[in-house]
Amino acid sequence: MAVSVAAAAGRLRRAIRRTPQWRGPSRRALSSEAPPTQAAAVRDAFLSFFRDRHGHRLVPSASVRPRGDPSLLFVNAGMNQFKPIFLGTVDPRSEMAGFRRVANSQKCVRAGGRHSDLEDVGRDLSHHTFFEMLGNWAFRGVYFKEEACSMAWELLTQVYGIPEDRLWVSYFGGDPKAGLGPDLESRDIWLKLGVPASRMLSFGPQENFWEMGDTGPCGPCTEIHYDLAGGVGAPQLVELWNLVFMQHNREKDGSLQPLPQRHVDTGMGLERLLAVLQGRRSTYDTDLFSPLLNAIHQGCGAPPYSGRVGAADEGHTDTAYRVVADHIRTLSICIADGVSPGMSGAPGCWGLIWALNPSRLVLRRLLRRAVRFSTELLRAPPGFLGSLVPVVVETLGGAYPELQRNSAQIASLVSEDEAAFLASLQQGRRIIERTVRRLGPSDVFPAEVAWSLSLSGNLGLPLDLVKLMLEEKGVQLDSAGLERLAQEEAQHRAQQAEPVQEQGLRLDIHALGALQRQGVPPTDDSPKYNYSLRPSGGYEFGTCEAQVLQLYTEDGTAVASVGEGQRCGLLLDKTNFYAEQGGQASDRGYLVRVGLQDVLFPVARAQVCGGFILHEVAAPECLKVGDQVQLHVDEAWRLSCMEKHTAVHLLNWALRQALGPGTEQRGSHLNPEWLRFDVATQAPLTPEQLRAVEGTVQKAVGQDEAVYMEEVALARTAHVPGLRSLDEVYPDPVRVVSVGVPVAQALNPASQAALQTSVELCCGTHLLRTGAIGDLVIIGERQLAKGTTRLLAITGEQAQQAREVGESLAQEVEAAAARLSQGSRDVVEAQRLSKEMGRLIDAVDTAVMPQWQRRELQPTLKALRRRANTAVRKLEMGQVLVKVVRQLCKQVPSTSVLLLSPQPLGQVLCACQVAQSATPAFTAEAWALAVCSHMGGKAWGSRVVAQGTGSTADLDAALSTARAYALNKL
């Protein structure tokens, strides 16, 4: 056996990577001992084992939409939601801060970014973009390697009944370059548990050293593998469970330092475990996928799924089955968690506010990939993908109830985007075929055409689909040209995008660990709520005296003092500064040393790190640990933030009033200048709805309602109908903000108060009465994707100015419409009016004004511009006609001439000139008027030259009228 393993070492190294390709006939069972175990039972057994046998707390899966982690497109591992614990930044007042032993089943998506399986899905029998990660965690050293290994072995062999001789183990073999020896502790634990040395493998850092990222907590890992071969021939290993022992921290310089506190982080893919327990060679043959594959077969004209891969999969039918089944699961999960397929608007003057969202683009690519595979390879009818959503809900909805709550919206969004893409796909296919026909034998497909078809171009086809369509035709793409276009696009976006805000000073994991070892308590920031209303109606903000506990240089080094001109981080025992969180911008202001009031230390921002508030300070002179200081917030800045934050709550409430009680907030951000609010919507808001929302907020502002704030136990807020909260980790106790109703009354379920006013969990700073908001105007609105609308609003004097601008523009539009209705006989005047319409359109498009008013004026202006342009064209054509008439009369001076020129929609232009000898009995003006009146129009001009307009389908009759009139006068 040892010889066999040695000979296959290279193959084993490849085989035990996280996502190996399972080969062979997928329908062949691995064993025939016990009937297959259902997915729900396997999931429940895992959770029950850790809860009932080993005292773990079960926590729900986090949303696949990362919470405050810009490094991730999607949650892609069970540990993501616990990163604040690993990094030491968890709020000490939060529920998470008390976690010690935890287990859960986490929804994970790996479809973009550093960890992506998208390209492999369908090609083999094991890769997925969505999967469930079963995991258990031990925080702050509550247990470590021995207990983690013992629990894993117990669950696999005793609960799931996997034969011990089918399990192999790998451990970290060391990394001499990093100065790390082999993890002999883990090896010895496995030997003690009965794993023979012949089924143990040691590998280097690539396989058995886990890192969170380029920096941060990391450590050796040990993995448990299952042998598909079952002792027949060389082992065929697939990884089942990865146990990570976080004991190091990767520093910015690449070095490793011991972590202040050690943690255990384990992860086991449910789909792969299920395949083993159900005796399947493929995860797609388990009961997580078989209902979907059956539904696909029933809804399409394709043969049944047979689990073929590679060359054996003729026509790529089984590949298409796997792609569609995988992608509809991912789409359903993501949409249920508030991430919809689509493309947000490109950055412009509001670059930071209308930000691109890469996760939505990834989902759009997923959906369009699934559409093409289903329609072209499986011959699915239109609307097919949406019909699969109920099957996903049936298989996963019990574990993740958000699928059940949002099933109708998921199906609707999928169907809408499918229909849009099918139209684009059909057009794209025609363009490709036409372009290919024009190519020579050795020509490559033009990069410009491929780009125009892509997500970055006009039709929104994923580039990998364009490439695949060309491969099927045996045509090579101009890859170099495509790369050049991609670089140009990236440069263009970089130029347009908002500059990335400097992150500022932060406490790293070692600084936080040192503070905790020293017993330094979290910063008392309760003084930030110490403000009151003066009898005059203004706000009085109290100062705060504090002691300097620690100073940090810009590189994070703790120092006892800083000198003149240094930028530093300042840690105090208490503060009245609001640290940026919950979507509200940080306070700014200054501090002085007690007794030295004439030296101001500007505070640029405050940030919270693990319960400690770090102030970013520019020191004009020496500042030392132990100094007593007095803090002053920028009152105007703070008050503006308070206005915006209370306005956000009222806006949230007003949207629920206008759109229905099920309306959900998707996020918000505010600073002293504006507020941004993302809301889940079935369709874009109408101008009437936008106006109604503003009206609801104005009513609450006009009533000057009291705003009540109180800290209560988090448990008291759990079952209050109508209480608004976000997908965030809240402290315990938690602060409740209620408009118009005392908090105690609002939290009484019997009162139903939270259904009748704004009641939210919120740590922000708020007004004490709503009247100080003054006004609120929604000045921008954009669809980030189907199902999510982003609103931009301003308050106070800015809002009133926006209303004045809107009213002024509305009056200008009305006046321009009146001038246009009066008509003009002068082409220069008509051209001037047309340009005025263009100017008004630009002004309305870009002005800071009510969005509902903008939406109402835009179609009116477009219609007016069309009328103005039509009038200009008529007058210009009339001038041409007059010119022709004059030329004819010049050739025969004694002749009178009248010409009629038919125009679109039955309109007719008329021009005439009368010979001088025929006047005054016969005039051009009277002649044109007679003819144009016959056509229901009008005329103007002089005795010699005149023109006019009318409408008729019978030009002969009009000419007869002209001839008869002239003969009568002559």
N, C-alpha and C positions, 0 to 999 in steps of 0.2 A: 504493500500500500504506500509506504514511504517513497519507494522508487517511482511509483506512478505519479504521486503528488509532485515530486521533484521534476519529473519530466514535463509535467503540465503546468509548471509554475508560471510561465509567461502567459498561458491562456487563462489561468486562474486570476492573475493580476487584472486582466481585462474583464473577466467574468464578474468580479465582486464589486465593480463600480456601481454607483447608486442606481443606475437605470440600464441594466443589461438588456440585450435583445434576446427574448425567449424564442428559440427556433424549434422547428419540428411541427408535426401535425397538432394543431391546437385542440382538437376534439379528443385526443387520447388522454384518458384519465391516468393520474399518477398512481392511484390505488383504488381498490374496490372494497375497502374495509367498512367504512361507516358512511351513511347517507350524507350528502352535502349539508353544511351548516349555513343557514341564511345570514346575509350581511348584517341585518339588524341585531341578530343574536350574537354575532362575533363582536360587533361594536359594543353592545351592552355588557358582554362578558368582560371585556377589557376594562371598562369604566367601573363595573361592580367589583372586580378584583382589587383594583387600587383603592377604591373607597372603603369596601367592607373588610378586606383582609389587612390593608396596610395604612388605613387612616388618611387617605388623600382626599383633598377637597376637589369636587368636580366643578369646573368652570365652563361656561358656554364657549363655543367657537367664536372667535373674533370675526368681524366682517372681513371679507377679502379686500376691501378697500383699506389701505394702510392708514392707521391713525397717527397723523403727525410725523410720518417718516418719509421724507422726500427721497430717500435712497431706494425705495421700493416702488415698482409699478403695482404689484399686488402682494398681499400676504402670501408668502411662498413656503413657510415652515411654521410648525407649531410654536416655536420660540418667539416669533415676531412680537406677539402682544406682550411678552414678558421682558423685552429688551430694556425697559426702564429699570427693572430689578438688576439685570446683569450689569448695566452701565452705572448703577447707583443713583439714578436720577428720579426714582419713583417718589411721588409725593408721600411723605410719611403719614399724612392724614387719610390717605386713600385706602380703600379695601385691599388693593393689590399689595400695599406695604406689609400687610399681615400674612401674605401667602408664605407657606413653608413647604407643604407637600401638596402638589396639584396634579390633576390628570384631566385630559379632555380629548375630544376628537375635533381637530381643526380643519376647516375648509382651506385648501391651498390651491393657488393658481400659479403655474409656471408656464407663462406664455409670452415672456418678454424680459428684457433686462439680462442680468448676469446669469440667472438660472432659468433657462427656457427649454422646454421640450417640444415646442411647436413644430419644428421641422421634422421631428421623428415620429409624430403621431400619424398612425395609419401605416407606416412603413414596416413596423414590427408589431409584436403581440403584447407589448407591455407599457409603452409610453402613453402618458395622458397630460393634457394641459390642466385639468382639474383632478385633484385626488384628495383623499381624506388622510390626515396624519394623526395616528393614535400616539399619544405621548404622555409621559409622566416626568415631573420635575421636582427637584429638591433644591431649595434656595437657602443660601447663607449657611451651607454645611450641615443642614439638618440630617442628611445622610450623604454618603459618597459612593465610592466604587463598589465596595463589597455588597452593600445592600441593593444597589441598582442592578448589579449582575445577578444576584440571588433572586430578586423579584422577577426579572426578565426570564430567567431559566425556569422558575416555578410556573409562570403563566404559560409559557410555550409548551412545556412538557407535561404538566399536571392538569392544567385547565383545558388547553386546546388539544392535548394528547398527541403532540407531534413526537414521533420516535426520536430518542436522543441521538441515535446513530445517523440520523439524517441532518443533524445540525453541526455546522462548523463555526469556528470563531476566529476572528482576526483582531490583532492588537497593534499598538504603535511600536514600531521597531527602533525608534530613535531618529535623530537628525543631527549628525555631527556638525554640520555647518551652523546650525542654530545653537549648538552646545547642549542639545537635549539627548539624554540617554533613553534606552528603551523603557516602555511602561511594563516593567516586570511585576509590578503590583497587580495589574489587571490579569497578566498571564497566570500568576500564582492563584488568583481568585478562581479563575476558570478551571485550573487543575484541581483545586480543592472541591469544586462543584461536580467533578467527575468527567470533565471534558478531556479526552486523551490528547497527548501532545501531537499525535499523528493527525488530529483534526483541528490543529491550531496553526495559524499563519501570522507572520509579522510583516508589516509593510511600513514604508516611510510616510512622510507628511502628506503626500498627494492622496493616499488612500485613508490614512488613519490619524490625521490631525485636522481638526475642524476649526475654521475661523469664521467669525461673523462677517468680516469685511476686511478691507485693507488695514484697518486699525480696530482695536476693541478686544473684548474677551474672547478667548480661544482655549483650546486644550486638546489633549489626546482623546481619541475615541476608540471604542472597541465595537465590533460589528458581529452580529449573529447572522449566519447564512444558512440557506436550505439547499441540500443537494438534490437536484432534480433527477440525477441518475440513480439514486438509491443504492449505491454500491456496485452498480453494473458498469464496468469500464471506468474511465476517468471521471472525476467529479464534475458536475455541472452546477455551479453555485450561483444562487441569486441572493442578494442581500434582503434580509427581513427586517432587522432592527439595528439602529445605530444608537449607541450610548455614548454621549459626549460628556467629558469631565472638564468643565471650565475651571482652569486653575492658573492660567496665564493671561496677560494682557499684551496685545501687539501695540507697541508704541509707534509714534509718527516716524521715528527714525528706523523702524523695522525691528528693533530689539524686542525681546520678551521680558516682561517683569511679572512677578507673582501677583495674583489678584488678592485684594484685601479679604475677600470672602469667596469661597468656592461654591460651585453650583453643579447640579446634574441636569442635563437636558437630553431627553431621549425621543426618538421618533421612529414610528413603524407605519408604513403605508398599508391602509386597510385593504386596498384592492389586491395587493400582492399577497398579503396574509390570507385573504379569502381564497385566492387561487390555490394556495397550498392546502388549505383546509378542505376545499371542495374537490381536490384532486384534479385540478385543471392546469394545462400547460400555458394558458393565456388568461390574463385578467379580464379579457373581453368575453370569456366563456363563463364568468361568474354571474350570480343573480343580480349584481349591480348593473350589468349591461345586457343580459339576455332579453329582458322585456323591451328595451330600446331596439335591439337588433330585430326582434320579432315585429315590432311596430313599423320599423323601416321597411321590412320585407312586405308587410301587408299594405303599406301605403305606396309602394313603388312597383314598377314592372320588372325589377331585377330578380335574378335567381336567389335562393336562400343563402344566408351567410355560411361560409364553410371554413373560415379561418386560414385562408391561404396567404402567403407572403411572397415577395420577390417575383421571380420569373414564373412561379407556379400560379400566381394571381393574374390570370389572363384577363385583360380588359380592366384591371385594377378595381374590380368590383368589390372585393373584400376590403381593400384599402379604403374605398369610399365609405363602406359600412362603418369602419372604425373611426374615420375622420368625422362623419356626421354624428355618430353616437357620442364621441368625446366632446365635440364642439358644442352640441346643444346642452350638454350638462354644464359646461363652463359658462356658456351664455346665460343660462337660467340662474345659476348661482350668483353670477356677477350682477345681473339686472336686479335680482332680489335684494342685493346689498347696495343698490344705488349707483352702480357703474353701468352705463348704457353704451351700446355701440354708437359711434359717431365721431364727428370731428368738430372740436370747438373752433371759435373764430381765430383768425390770425391776429397777432398783436398789432395794435395801432397806437393811437394816442392814449388809450387806456391799456397799454401793454400788460401791466401787472394784473389788472382786473380781468381782462378777457384773456386768460392764460391758456396756452395749448395744454391739452391733457393727453399724454401719451397712452395711458391705460385705455382710454376710449378708442384710440386709433387701433390698438391691439385687438380689442373686441370687434371693431368694425372689420378688421382683417379676418378674424376668426369666423364671423358670420358669413362673410362673402366667400370665404374658402369652403365653408359647409354648403352654401347654396350651389356653388359650381359642382362640387362632387355629387350632390344629391340630384341635380337636374341633368347633368351631362353623363354621369356614369351610372346612376341608379334610375334615371328616367322618372324622377319624382315630379308630380304635378305642382303647379304654382300654389303657394301657401302651405307647402308640406312641412317645412321646419316648425312653424308655429303649432302644427298638430301634434308634434312630439313633446311639447312642454308638459302636458298633463301626465305623460309617462315618467318624466323626470321628477315631477312633483310626487307621484305615487311612490317612487323608489327612494327618494331622499327627503320628502316632506316631513316624515315622522321625526327624523333627527334634526332637521333644520326648518322649523315652522314658518320662517319668513318666506319660504317657497310657496307654502299654501296661501299665505296672506296676499301675495303679489302675483299669483298664477295668471290672472287675467291680463294684468299689465305686461308681464313677461311675454305671453303669447302675442299680444297686440304689437309690442315693439319689434319682436322677431319678424312677424308677418309684414309689417310696414317696411322694414329695412330689406327684407327678402324681395319684396315687389320692386322696390327702387333699384336694387342691385341687378335683378333680372333684366330690367330695361337697359341698364348701363352695359351689362354683359353682352347683350344682343348687339348693341351698337359697337362695342369694342371688338366683337368677333368680325363684324363686317369691315371695320377699319383694318384689322390685321390681315384678313383675306385680300382686301384690295391692295394693301401695301406689299404683301408677299408676291402677288401676281406681277408687280412692277419690278421686282428684284431680279438681278442677273444671277447666273449659277453660283458665283463666288461672293455675292454681296451679303453683307450682314444686315440684320434688321435695324433701321435707324433708331438711335437712342432717343431722339426727340419725339418720335411717334410713341415709343414705349412709355416715355415720361408723361406724355399727354394723357395716356390711358390710366396712369397709376393713381394711387391715393394722393400723391403730391401734385397731380395734374388736374385733368378735367373730369374724367369719368369715375374715378375712385376705385379702380381695379388694383388689388394688391399686386405688387411687382412679381412676387413669386408665381402668381397665377398667369401673368403675362408671359413670364419665362416658360412656364409649363406648356402653355398654349403654343408657343413657338417651337418648343422641343417636340411636341406631337406632330408638328409639320416639318420637322427636320431643318429648321431655320435657326441660325446662330444670331444671338443678340449682340449688338455693339456695347459690350460691357464697359470698355474704357470710356466711351462717350457717356454712358449712364452714370458712371462714377463721377465724371466731371460735372454733370448736371446736378447730382446729389450734393456735391461740394458747394456749388454755386447757390443752391437752395439753402444749405446750412449757413453759409455766409450771409445771405439775405435775411434769414430769420434772426441771426445774431445781431445784425445791424438794427433790426426793427424792435427786437425784444427789449424789455425794460432791463436796465442794469441790475445784476444780481446784488441784492443787499448784503453788505458785509455782515457776517454772522456774529462778530463781536467776541468778547472774552467769554470763556466758559470754564466751568470746573470739570476736570477730567475725572476718571474713575479713581485715580490714586489720590487726588485732592479730596474727593468726597470720602474715600475710605479713611484718610487721615483725620478728617473732621469727626467722623463717626467713632474712630478709636479714641480720640481725645475727649469724647463725650460732649462735643459741641451740639447744643440743641438746634433744631431747625429755626430759621429766622422767623421771628414774630412779626408778621406783616398785617396784623389786625388794625394797626393805626391807619392803614389806607382807607378804612371805612369811617374815620373820624372827621366828618364834615357835617355842617348843619346849615339851615336856612336862616338868614338874617330877617328881621321884620321888614326890611326894605325889599325882600325877594331875592337878594343876591346870596351867594354861597360863601361860607367861611370855612377855610381849610386849615386845620390845626397843624402846627409844626410838630416835629418828633425829635426828641433827643435820644441819641444812641451811642454805643461804644464800638470802636473799631476792634473787631475780633481777629481779622486776618487781612492781609494785603497780598495781591498776586500781580506779578509782572505780566506782560503781554504773552509770554510763552507759557504761562500757567504756573510759574515757580512761586512758592509761598515765600514772602519776605517780611521782615519786621518793619520796614519803612520804605517809602518812595520819596524821590527827590523832585526838585523843580522840573517841570516840563514832561514828566513821565505820565504815560497813559497806563492805568492800572485797574485791577478789579478789587472792589472793596466789599468786604463781608462785615455786616453789623449784627448786633444782637436783635435789633428790631428796625423796622422801616415803615414809612408811610407811602413809599413808592409802589405803584402797581407794576408788577413784572409781566411782560407780555405772555398772555395765555388766553384760552377761550375765544380767540379771534379778536381780542382787544389789544391795541398797540400799547407798548410800554409807556409809562410816565417818563418825563424828563424834568430837569430842574437843577438845583444846586444844593450844596451843603457848606456849612461853615464850621470851624472849630469853636467850641464854646469858649467865650471870652475874647475871640478874635473875629468879630463880625465883619471886618472890612476885607477879608480875603475869601473870595468865592471859589469853590471847587465845583465846576460844572459837571453834572451827571447826564450823560448822553442817553443811557437806557438802563433798564434793570431786567435781568433774566433769572428765571427760577431753575435751579438744578438740584434735584433731590431734596426739595424742601428748603434749600438755602437760596437766598436772594443775593445775586451778585450785581453790584452797581458798577457801571463802567464810568470811570472818573478821569478827568484830566487834572493833574495836580499842579497848581501854580507855584507851590512851595512844599516843603517837607510835610509828610503825613505819616504817623506812626501807629502801630498796634497799641491799643490802650487809650488813644485819643478819644475825647468826648466830642461828638459833633451834633449839629442841629440840621435837620433836613427840611428843605422847602421844595414842594412840587411846583411845576409851572402850572399855575391855576387856570389860565386860559386854555392851555392844552388839555388838562384833565377835564375841565368842564365840557369842552367840546366832545371829548371821548364819552363822557357820561351821557350827553345828549344823544349821541349816535347809538350808544348801547341800549338805552331805554327805547329809542326809536326802532332798533332791530326787534325788540320784543313786541312792540306794538305792530310792526310790519308782519311779523310771524302770525300774530293773532288775526290781523286783518286778512291775510291770505287764506287762513282757515275759514274765515267768515265768507270770503268770496268764492273759494274753490271747493269747500267742503271740509269736514272735520278730519278726514283721513290725510289731508295735505301734510307732507313731511318736509322739514328743513334738511338740506343737504350740506350746509356749511355757511359760514359768514366770516367777514373780516371788517374791521372798522378802524379808522384813525380820525384825527380832528377834522379832516377835509370831507370824507365821504364814508358811506357804508356799502358793503356788498353783501348780497344775500342770495344763496342758491336754494331753489325749491323744487321738489319733485312735482311735475305737472304732466297731465295726459296730452296736452296740446299747448301751443303758445297762448299766452294771455291775450285776450282781446282788449282793444282800447277801452271798452266799457268796464271790463274787469279791473284794468289798471286804475281807472278813475275811481271805481268803487273802493278799491284798496286804499287809495289816498284819502278818500272821504272818511273811511272808518278810522284811520289814524288821526285825521284832523279833528274828528269828533272827540276822541279821547284826549287829544291835546287841548282842545277848546274847553273841555270840562275840568282841566287842571286837576286830574285825579291824583290821589296820594299813591306813592310807590312804597310798598312795605317790603322789608328785607329781614330775614331771620335765619339763623342756623338751626337745623333740626337733624335728628338722627336719620341717616340715609334710609333706614328701613321704613320710616314713616311715609316716604314718598313712593313706595313700591307700587301701590295699587290705587292711585288717585286718578279717577277718570279725567282726561283732558290735560293732565300735567305734561308739559313739554320738556324733553331732555334729548340729548344727542348721544351718539355712539362714542362716549368718552368715559374715562375713569374719573369718577367724582370722589372728592374727599368725604370722610365720615367723621364728624357731622358735615352736612352739605348746606350750602346757602340757597334759600328759596327767595325768588323775587316775584311779588304779586302786585298787580296794578289794580287799585281801587278796592281790594278786599284784604283784610288782615290775613297773615300767613296761616294762623291757626284755623281760621274759618275756611280758607282755601284748601287746606289739607284734610278737611273733614269730608270723607267720601259722600256722606249723606247730603252735604250742602250743594254738590254739583257745581261749586263756584268756579272750578278750573275749566269747566266747559263754557263759562259765560264771560271770562275775561282772561287776560294774559297771566299765566302762572308758569314759571320755568325754574329749573335748577340752573344756577349761574353764580360764578365767583366774581363777576365783573363789578365795576363801580357804576352806580346808576344815579339818576336824578331822584330827588325826594318827592317831586311832583311833576306831572307830565307837561304842564304848561310851558316850562322852559324850553321845550323842543321847538316851540314857535310854529313850525310847519314842517312838512315832509313832502318832498317831490321825488318821484321815481324818474330819473333822467336817462336811464339806459336799460335795455333788456336784450338778452341774447340767449338763444338756444345753445347750450353747451353740447347737448346731444338730445336724441329723442328721450323725453322723460325728465329732463333737467333744464330749468330756466335760471339764468343768472340775472339778478336785478341790481342796479346801481342807483343809489339815492343820496340826497343831500338834505340838510335840515336848516332851520333858522333863517337868517337873512339870505343865505345862499339860495334857499328854497324859494323865498319870496322874490328874489331877483330872477330866478328861473321862470316863475310864473309871469313876471312882467315881460320877460323876453318872449315867452310863448304868446302872450296876448298881443304884443307889438307885432310879432310875425304874422299872427292870424289876421290882424287888421291890414297889414301890407298885402297879404294874399287876397283878402276881400276887395281891397282897392284895385289890385291888378286885374282881378276877375271882372270888376265893373268896367275898367278901361277897355278890356278885351271885348266885352259885350257891346260896347259902343261902336267898336270897329274903327278902322283907320283907312284912309284913302292914300296915305303917304307910306311908301315902302320903307323909308328910313325910320319913321315912327314905329311901324310894325316890327322892324328888326330890333329896335330898341326895346320894345315890349317883350319880344321873345327872349332877348338877353336878360331882361329883368326877371323873367320866369326861371331861367337857369340859375341866376344869382339867388333867388328865393329858395330854390330846391337845395342848393348847397348850404344856404344858411340854416334851413330847417333840419337838414341831415346832420349838421355839426353843432348846432347851438345847444347850450345847456338849458334845457326847457323840459316841461312835462312830457314824458314818453307817450302818454295817451294822446296828447295833442299833436305830437310829431306824427304818430301813426295815422291820425285823422287827416292832417294836412298833406302828407306825402302823396296819397292817390289823387287828391284834389289838384295839387300842383302839377302832377304828371299829365293829368287831363288838360289842364290849362296850357301847359307847354305844347301839347299836341295841337291844340286849337291855334295857339300863337304861331307855331311853325307852319300850319296849314294856311293861315292868313298871309304869312310872308310869301309862301310859295305862290298863292293866288295873285298877289300884287306883283310879284316878280314876273309871273307868266303874263299878267295883264300888260306890264311894261313892254315885254317882248312883242306882244300882239300889237300894241300901239306903234311900236317901232316898224313892224312889218307894214301896217296900214299906211304910215307916213311914207315909207319907201315906195309903195305902190302908187300913192297919190302924186309923189314927186315925179314918177315916170310919166303919168298922164295928169297934168295939173288941173284940168277941168273936170276930173272924175271924182265922185264921192264913193267911198269904200266902207263896207261894214264886214267884219270877220267874226265868226263864232268858233270857239275852241273847246271841244268837249274835254271834261276832266273826270277823275274817278268819282264814283258814286252818283253819276248823273248830273254833276255840276257843269256849268257852261260859262266860259269867259267871253265877254263881248268887247270889241273895240271898233271905233269908227272915226272917220274924218270926212268932213263936208267941204266941197269946193267953195272958195271964197265967193264965187259968182252966184252961188245958190242961196247965200244968206241975205237977209235975215229970215226969209220965209221958211227956210229949211235949215235947222241947226243940228249939230252933232249931239248935243245934250238931249234934245227932245227925241231924236231918232233912237239913241241908245236906251232912253227911258221907255219908249214904246215897246221896243223888243224885249228888254229885261222884265218889264211889267208883265208881258205875256208869259214869261218863264217864272213868274213869281219872285222876281228879284228886284234889284235896285241899280241905279246908274248915276254917274256924276261926270262932270267935265265942263267944257266951254262950248261956245257956238261952233267952233271949228273941230275940236278933238274931244272925244268922250270915251268912257269905258264903263263897264258894269258887270254884274254877275247874275246868274239865275240857275234854275234847275229844270231840266226837261229831258225826256227820252226821245222826243220827236224834233230833231234839228230841222227837218224839212219844213215843219209848220212854223218854227221860229224864223227861218229864212224867208218864208212866204210873207210873214208879218212885216219883216224888214223891207222887202221889195214893195209890198203894197203901200206902206207908209211913205216910202221915198217917192214912188210914182204919184201919190196923191199930193205931195208937197211940191213936186217939180212940175 
